[in-house]
């Protein structure tokens, strides 16, 4: 029998001390309010803090003009008038709001017609035996294209692929799950996460610079490169550590999850690939054509209408691929299905939209009251005095993110909380917000498998127990933990190398702000 089938573990048993730590984190996390109320409470704290600071006559310095700026109270007549009259504008103009909905309209169509699922199944189940692990990991790292659904789709497929290759299916399951969840930020194709994070970063950066704009591609170079690096590293951890620990699999050889693509699905994928290639070629021609209206002044691309419109081009990328696949595979038979699929996608975003309302108010009040600028300038002075700015300050920030990341399930909610403080703080030390965003994302992503409040855990456990019937949360956490810390360590090393060498994390985003 497989070794883990005879081991009955619970969360409290998971590797002794680590299990007790996770249990405490779960207790604390369960006491946290819903993000909607969390940001409502934060808005209240901002209002009270601004009143106290204003009453004490707190002032800071405008980094752009050098003029003294007084903190303003949200609880003053002027502040209350601002809070009421600006509420709607704060909501609808919050950068992530329109960006994430725009991109998800296209991704939602691609997912619902079956393109994303067919791509993942085809890649995993068609891999040659010698490359099974690497292909499983690489595709799993790109699973964030399908958002949370990739947690349910890919690990069972990986288990089936490993079983077909005569290897332990639980190794495939755990390896894929670790890559999907801990490597959530890695991808070679910009996804909804990139759009959401860049929007929040833009809102935070505008506390210091009202004209600041963090591109959707702000972290593209870093995370696209890390997709390949992590694929190699995770493959190594699986084959050298996880599989020897599990030993040979002696259970049933049922391959029910390993159903290969049918003729229609293969035809759909082929047509979608051709359509996407043509689309990319047309966009490239439209952007690079001399005198194109998508270029900036003197043919500039980094500061151009094209870069400002990246979310729209990502939307069209997924629409072209999704519609082409759907027509060829027969999953899209009427044009009316396209807006219906978009409607279903927006319905899934309603919880996000609800949270955005209070989050937008809290951040707007933070900026209007000048509390954000006060904290940023104070923090920047501490960084300057201690020498903990630049890349080493970012490394310390990334370590700090571990605790709140384990307590708060939503990465976007956590970044919404932290960005208004840390993005301006690092900006005043000359650090580009894109680097701050990357430092946050590597910890937020790597810590995902160890978040006890993850609502998908019951589903993941149910799927895992096909291969480890007596395994519990302890089994899952203890098996995935090595991947978590290896992924974070590799990302941290990459961040340090990136910063020390002076490489841009994305187009136009180097370590220090380019004036």
C-alpha positions in Angstrom: 0.0 0.0 0.0 1.1 3.6 -0.6 2.9 4.9 2.5 0.5 7.8 3.1 -2.6 5.6 3.0 -1.7 4.2 6.4 -1.1 7.6 7.9 -4.1 9.5 9.3 -3.1 13.2 9.8 -4.9 16.2 10.9 -4.0 19.9 10.8 -2.7 19.7 14.4 -0.4 16.8 13.5 1.2 18.4 10.5 4.9 18.3 11.3 4.7 19.2 15.0 5.5 22.9 15.5 4.4 23.9 12.0 1.1 22.2 12.5 0.5 24.1 15.8 1.5 27.4 14.1 -0.9 26.8 11.2 -3.7 25.9 13.7 -3.2 29.2 15.6 -3.1 31.1 12.3 -6.4 29.4 11.3 -8.0 30.5 14.6 -6.9 34.1 14.2 -7.9 34.1 10.5 -11.3 32.8 11.3 -11.9 35.8 13.6 -11.1 38.3 10.8 -14.2 40.0 9.4 -15.3 39.7 5.8 -13.1 42.0 3.5 -16.0 44.3 3.0 -16.2 45.0 6.7 -12.4 44.9 7.0 -12.1 47.9 4.7 -15.0 49.6 6.3 -13.2 49.3 9.6 -10.0 50.6 8.0 -11.9 53.6 6.6 -13.1 54.3 10.2 -9.5 54.0 11.5 -8.4 56.4 8.8 -11.1 58.9 9.7 -10.2 58.8 13.5 -6.5 58.8 12.8 -6.8 61.8 10.5 -8.8 63.7 13.1 -6.2 63.0 15.8 -3.3 64.0 13.5 -5.0 67.1 12.3 -5.8 68.1 15.9 -2.1 67.7 16.7 -1.2 69.9 13.8 0.7 67.2 11.9 2.3 68.3 8.7 4.5 66.6 6.0 6.3 67.8 2.9 5.0 67.5 -0.6 7.8 65.6 -2.4 7.0 67.3 -5.7 7.0 71.0 -4.6 8.8 70.9 -1.2 5.8 72.7 0.4 4.5 71.9 3.8 1.2 69.9 3.7 -1.1 69.7 6.7 -3.1 66.6 7.5 -6.8 67.1 7.0 -9.5 65.5 9.2 -12.1 63.3 7.5 -14.3 64.0 10.6 -14.3 67.8 9.9 -17.1 69.5 8.0 -14.9 69.7 5.0 -13.9 66.0 5.3 -17.5 64.7 5.8 -18.6 66.7 2.7 -15.7 65.1 0.8 -16.6 61.6 2.0 -20.2 61.9 0.9 -19.7 63.7 -2.4 -16.8 61.6 -3.6 -18.1 58.1 -2.7 -19.4 57.3 -6.1 -16.4 58.7 -8.0 -14.0 56.8 -5.6 -15.9 53.6 -6.4 -16.2 53.8 -10.2 -12.8 55.4 -10.8 -10.9 52.9 -8.6 -8.3 51.6 -11.1 -8.7 47.8 -10.6 -12.5 48.1 -11.0 -12.8 48.6 -14.8 -9.5 46.9 -15.6 -10.3 43.5 -14.0 -13.8 43.4 -15.4 -12.5 44.2 -18.9 -9.9 41.4 -18.9 -12.2 38.8 -17.2 -14.8 39.2 -19.9 -12.4 37.7 -22.4 -11.0 35.1 -20.0 -14.5 34.1 -19.0 -15.5 33.3 -22.6 -12.3 31.4 -23.2 -12.9 29.3 -20.1 -16.6 28.7 -20.8 -16.2 27.5 -24.3 -13.6 25.0 -23.1 -10.4 26.5 -24.5 -8.5 26.8 -21.3 -9.5 23.4 -20.0 -8.7 21.7 -23.4 -5.3 23.4 -23.5 -4.4 22.2 -20.0 -5.7 18.7 -20.5 -4.0 18.4 -23.9 -0.7 19.6 -22.7 -0.6 17.5 -19.5 -1.9 14.2 -21.0 0.0 14.4 -24.2 3.4 15.0 -22.7 6.0 12.3 -23.4 7.0 10.2 -20.4 10.4 11.8 -20.0 8.9 15.2 -19.9 5.8 14.6 -17.9 6.9 16.4 -14.7 8.2 19.5 -16.4 5.1 19.8 -18.7 2.8 19.3 -15.7 4.6 21.9 -13.7 4.8 24.4 -16.6 1.1 24.1 -17.4 0.2 24.3 -13.7 2.2 27.5 -13.3 0.1 29.0 -16.1 -3.1 27.8 -14.4 -3.9 31.3 -13.1 -5.4 32.0 -16.5 -8.3 29.9 -15.3 -8.2 31.4 -11.8 -9.3 29.1 -9.0 -10.8 26.5 -11.3 -7.3 25.4 -12.2 -6.9 24.0 -8.7 -9.7 21.6 -9.5 -8.8 20.9 -13.1 -5.0 20.4 -13.1 -4.0 18.3 -10.0 -6.3 15.4 -11.0 -5.0 15.5 -14.5 -1.4 15.5 -13.3 -2.2 12.5 -11.0 -3.5 10.7 -14.1 -0.5 11.6 -16.2 1.9 10.3 -13.5 -0.1 7.1 -13.1 0.0 6.5 -16.8 3.8 6.9 -16.7 4.0 4.3 -13.9 4.7 6.8 -11.2 2.9 7.7 -7.9 -0.2 9.7 -8.8 -0.1 11.6 -5.4 3.3 13.0 -6.5 1.7 14.4 -9.6 -1.3 15.7 -7.7 0.8 17.5 -5.0 3.4 18.8 -7.5 0.7 20.3 -9.7 -1.2 21.8 -6.8 1.9 23.4 -5.5 2.7 24.9 -8.9 -0.9 26.2 -9.4 -1.3 27.7 -5.9 2.2 28.7 -4.8 3.3 29.7 -8.3 0.1 31.7 -8.9 1.8 34.8 -10.0 4.1 33.1 -12.6 2.9 33.1 -16.2 4.1 33.9 -19.7 0.7 35.3 -20.6 -0.6 38.4 -18.7 -3.6 37.3 -16.6 -6.3 38.9 -14.4 -4.0 39.0 -11.4 -1.6 41.3 -13.3 -4.4 43.6 -14.1 -5.8 43.7 -10.6 -2.4 44.2 -8.9 -1.3 47.0 -11.3 -4.6 48.8 -10.7 -4.2 48.8 -6.9 -0.5 49.8 -7.3 -1.5 52.7 -9.5 -4.0 54.0 -7.0 -1.4 53.8 -4.2 1.4 55.4 -6.3 -0.9 58.4 -7.0 -0.8 59.3 -3.3 2.7 60.6 -4.1 2.5 61.3 -7.9 -1.0 62.0 -9.2 0.2 61.1 -12.8 1.7 57.7 -11.8 0.5 54.7 -13.8 1.7 51.1 -13.2 1.3 49.1 -16.4 -0.4 45.7 -16.6 3.0 44.5 -17.8 4.9 46.0 -14.9 6.1 42.6 -13.6 6.0 40.8 -16.9 9.7 40.3 -17.5 10.2 39.0 -13.9 7.3 36.5 -13.7 7.6 35.3 -17.3 11.2 34.4 -16.7 10.4 32.9 -13.3 7.9 30.6 -15.0 10.7 28.7 -16.7 13.0 28.9 -13.6 10.3 27.6 -11.3 9.3 24.8 -13.7 12.9 23.5 -13.5 13.1 23.8 -9.7 9.7 22.3 -8.9 10.5 19.4 -11.3 13.7 18.8 -9.4 12.0 18.9 -5.9 9.3 16.5 -7.1 11.7 13.9 -8.6 14.5 14.1 -6.0 12.5 14.6 -2.8 8.7 14.0 -3.1 8.7 10.8 -5.1 11.4 9.0 -3.1 9.4 9.9 0.1 6.2 8.5 -1.3 7.8 5.3 -2.7 6.2 3.1 -5.4 2.4 3.3 -5.9 0.6 0.0 -5.3 -3.0 1.1 -5.5 -5.6 0.9 -8.3 -4.6 1.8 -11.8 -7.8 3.4 -12.8 -7.2 6.2 -15.3 -10.6 7.7 -15.3 -9.3 11.2 -15.0 -7.0 10.7 -18.0 -9.5 11.1 -20.8 -7.6 12.5 -23.8 -8.9 15.2 -26.1 -11.5 14.3 -28.7 -11.3 15.2 -32.4 -13.4 18.3 -32.0 -11.3 19.5 -29.1 -8.1 19.0 -31.0 -9.6 20.8 -34.0 -10.7 23.6 -31.8 -7.2 24.0 -30.3 -5.6 24.1 -33.7 -8.0 26.7 -35.0 -7.6 28.8 -31.8 -3.8 28.7 -32.1 -3.9 29.9 -35.7 -6.4 32.6 -34.9 -4.4 33.8 -31.9 -1.2 33.8 -34.1 -2.9 35.9 -36.7 -4.3 38.3 -34.1 -0.8 38.8 -32.5 0.7 39.4 -36.0 -2.0 42.0 -36.8 -1.6 43.8 -33.4 2.2 43.8 -33.9 1.8 45.3 -37.4 -0.6 47.9 -36.1 1.7 49.0 -33.3 5.0 48.9 -35.2 3.8 50.5 -38.4 5.6 53.8 -38.9 3.5 56.6 -37.7 1.0 54.3 -36.0 -1.5 56.1 -33.7 -0.8 53.4 -31.1 2.7 54.8 -30.7 3.8 57.6 -28.4 5.8 60.7 -29.4 8.7 59.9 -31.7 7.6 56.3 -32.0 7.8 55.6 -28.2 6.2 52.4 -27.1 6.7 52.4 -23.3 4.7 55.6 -23.0 2.1 55.1 -25.7 -1.6 54.5 -26.3 -0.8 50.8 -26.9 0.7 50.4 -23.4 -2.3 52.3 -21.9 -4.7 49.9 -23.7 -3.0 46.6 -22.8 -6.1 45.3 -20.9 -8.2 45.8 -24.1 -5.7 43.9 -26.2 -5.7 41.1 -23.5 -9.5 41.0 -23.7 -9.4 40.6 -27.5 -6.6 38.0 -27.2 -8.9 35.7 -25.2 -12.0 36.5 -27.2 -10.3 35.7 -30.5 -9.0 32.4 -29.1 -12.2 31.5 -27.2 -14.6 32.3 -30.1 -12.4 30.5 -32.6 -12.1 27.4 -30.4 -15.8 27.4 -29.6 -16.9 27.6 -33.3 -14.4 24.9 -34.4 -15.1 22.6 -31.4 -18.9 23.1 -31.5 -19.2 24.5 -28.0 -20.2 27.9 -29.4 -23.3 27.5 -31.7 -24.9 30.9 -31.4 -23.4 34.4 -31.1 -25.8 35.2 -28.3 -23.8 32.7 -26.2 -20.8 35.2 -26.1 -22.6 38.0 -24.1 -24.3 35.3 -22.0 -20.9 33.9 -21.0 -19.7 37.4 -20.3 -22.7 38.0 -18.1 -21.9 34.8 -16.1 -18.3 35.9 -15.7 -19.4 39.3 -14.3 -21.8 37.5 -11.8 -18.7 35.7 -10.4 -17.0 39.1 -9.9 -19.9 40.5 -7.8 -18.2 39.7 -4.5 -15.1 41.5 -5.7 -17.1 44.5 -6.8 -18.8 44.7 -3.4 -15.5 44.7 -1.6 -14.1 47.3 -3.9 -16.7 49.8 -2.8 -15.4 50.0 0.8 -11.8 49.5 -0.3 -12.0 52.4 -2.7 -13.3 54.7 0.1 -10.6 53.7 2.5 -7.8 54.4 0.0 -9.4 57.7 -1.2 -9.7 58.9 2.4 -6.1 57.9 3.1 -4.9 60.0 0.2 -7.2 63.0 0.7 -6.4 63.4 4.4 -2.7 63.3 3.6 -2.2 60.5 6.1 -0.8 58.3 3.3 1.8 61.0 2.5 2.6 61.5 6.2 3.3 57.8 6.7 5.2 57.5 3.4 7.5 60.4 4.2 8.1 59.1 7.8 8.8 55.6 6.6 11.1 56.9 3.8 13.1 58.9 6.4 13.5 55.7 8.5 14.6 53.8 5.4 17.2 56.5 4.6 18.6 56.6 8.1 18.8 52.8 8.5 20.0 52.1 5.0 17.1 49.6 4.4 15.9 51.1 1.2 16.4 49.7 -2.3 16.6 46.0 -3.0 17.4 45.0 0.6 14.4 47.0 1.9 12.2 45.2 -0.6 13.6 41.8 0.6 12.7 42.8 4.2 9.2 43.9 3.1 8.7 40.5 1.3 9.6 38.7 4.6 7.2 41.0 6.5 4.3 40.0 4.1 4.4 36.4 5.3 2.3 36.9 8.5 -0.6 38.9 7.0 -0.6 36.7 3.9 -1.3 33.6 6.1 -4.1 35.4 7.9 -5.9 37.0 4.9 -7.1 34.7 2.1 -7.5 37.3 -0.6 -4.2 38.5 -2.0 -5.9 41.5 -3.7 -7.5 42.5 -0.4 -4.1 42.3 1.3 -2.4 44.4 -1.4 -5.2 46.9 -1.1 -4.4 47.2 2.6 -0.6 47.3 2.2 0.0 49.2 -1.1 -1.1 52.7 0.1 1.5 52.5 2.8 4.5 50.8 1.2 4.3 51.9 -2.4 4.5 55.6 -1.6 7.1 54.9 1.1 9.4 53.1 -1.3 8.7 55.7 -4.1 10.0 58.5 -1.9 13.2 56.4 -1.6 13.3 56.3 -5.4 12.1 52.7 -5.8 9.8 51.9 -8.7 6.3 50.7 -7.5 6.6 47.7 -9.9 9.4 46.4 -7.8 7.4 46.8 -4.6 4.5 45.0 -6.2 6.8 42.1 -7.3 8.2 41.8 -3.7 4.7 41.5 -2.4 3.5 39.1 -5.0 6.3 36.5 -4.5 5.4 36.1 -0.8 1.6 36.4 -1.3 1.8 33.7 -4.0 4.3 31.3 -2.4 2.3 31.3 0.9 -1.0 30.4 -0.7 -0.8 26.6 0.0 -0.3 27.2 3.7 -3.4 29.5 4.2 -5.7 27.5 6.5 -8.8 29.6 5.5 -8.6 28.9 1.8 -12.2 28.1 0.8 -11.0 25.6 -1.8 -9.3 23.3 0.8 -12.3 21.0 1.3 -12.5 20.4 -2.5 -8.7 19.9 -2.8 -8.8 17.4 0.1 -11.6 15.5 -1.5 -9.7 15.2 -4.7 -6.4 14.2 -2.9 -8.1 11.5 -0.9 -8.6 9.4 -4.1 -4.8 8.7 -3.9 -4.4 9.1 -0.1 -7.8 7.9 1.4 -6.7 8.6 5.0 -4.9 11.8 4.4 -6.1 15.0 6.0 -5.0 18.6 6.0 -1.8 17.7 7.7 -1.0 15.4 4.8 -1.6 18.1 2.3 0.3 20.8 4.2 3.3 18.6 5.1 3.7 17.5 1.4 3.3 20.9 -0.1 5.3 22.9 2.5 8.7 22.1 0.9 7.5 23.4 -2.4 6.2 26.6 -0.8 9.5 27.5 0.8 11.6 26.5 -2.2 9.4 28.6 -4.5 9.7 31.6 -2.2 13.4 31.1 -1.8 14.0 30.9 -5.6 11.8 34.0 -6.2 13.6 35.9 -3.4 17.0 35.0 -5.0 15.7 36.1 -8.4 14.4 39.4 -7.0 17.8 40.1 -5.4 19.6 39.3 -8.6 17.2 41.4 -10.6 17.7 44.4 -8.4 21.4 44.1 -7.9 22.1 43.6 -11.6 19.6 46.4 -12.5 17.2 44.4 -14.6 13.7 45.8 -15.3 10.8 43.7 -13.9 8.7 44.9 -16.8 8.8 47.3 -19.7 10.0 50.7 -18.4 10.1 49.5 -14.7 13.6 49.3 -13.3 14.5 49.2 -9.6 14.9 53.0 -9.3 12.3 55.3 -10.8 13.4 56.7 -14.1 12.8 60.5 -14.2 
